[in-house]
Amino acid sequence: MEIRDLVVFRTVVTAGGVTRAARQLHRVQSNVTTRVRNLEEQLGVALFLREGRRMQLTPAGNVLLRYAERIIALADEARVALRDSNPCGVLRLGAMESTAAVRLPAPLSRLQARHRELAIELHTGDPARLVADVVAGTLEAALVAEPVVDPRLESRAVFDEELVLVTRSDHPPIRDPRDVVPRTLLAFQPGCPHRKRLEDWFSRAGVLPERIVEMSSYHAILGCAVVGMGTALMPKSVLDAYAERARLGVHPIAAPFRRVRTLLVWRKDSPQANVAALSDALKPPARKVPRRGKRVPA
């Protein structure tokens, strides 16, 4: 069933017959008749009762008419949305959990204030899954840790994160993986870039962790670090919002593991209005320069 067949069907109904519908559609009558009959064959029901030249909708025809109106309206809306240069509809955005919790509240608030007609759906997950969803078109854009290498995607660096090791507060200073006690890592599931960096840090030193405890949230990881269950690697910005930070030990990690950029990624061939609005909202607001007071003559 094609939209153009539904357009022909609706026109026959609103015009009051095949002859008038053909004139409105700039088609020959036989073409209109054929399309209606093909539609009936596809659906397996009669859409019209035919009495001579008169055509009256059947109950099935009335049902289809209601759906046809909705389908045609949605198709028209989609065409307008794709041509529209203004942000609209739903922005389906993906982000790593740390980015969603710490970095996004202010930018998304700015985005909503500037574009009231734009709705936002935020989905969290590991970067590999998020990038795959952007490529598949399930998400319009995502915020993920570098690197991202896919010729179908555009990207822009939006945040620069400093990563730190997090332990219980009384843990001795950490210079290399051999100083980590216990040698238990607190991390997300495989696919998390911070977990990969922590594993690479151990591997480079020729040391293996004794175990990895996988968790689903930063609050769970931090809570376990507080009681000395293990060590985690995470953006320092996450700690700024943690109420129990005083009960944590925070240790620097050597380059090249210390810094990572967060990228905004989107498909090159996707509509740009919503992504452009998001990209603009992710820019830090310009600082206001205080006005100098007027000098009072002596």
Secondary structure, DSSP 8 states (H G I E B T S, - for coil): --HHHHHHHHHHHHHTSHHHHHHHHT--HHHHHHHHHHHHHHHTS--EEEETTEEEE-HHHHHHHHHHHHHHHHHHHHHHHHH--S--EEEEEEE-HHIIIIISHHHHHHHHHH-TTEEEEEEE--HHHHHHHHHHTSSSEEEEES----TTEEEEEEEEEEEEEEEETT----SSGGG-SS-EEEE-STT-HHHHHHHHHHHHTT---SEEEE-S-HHHHHHHHHTTS-BEEEEHHHHTT-TTGGGEEEEE--TTSSEEEEEEEEETTS--HHHHHHHHHTS---------------
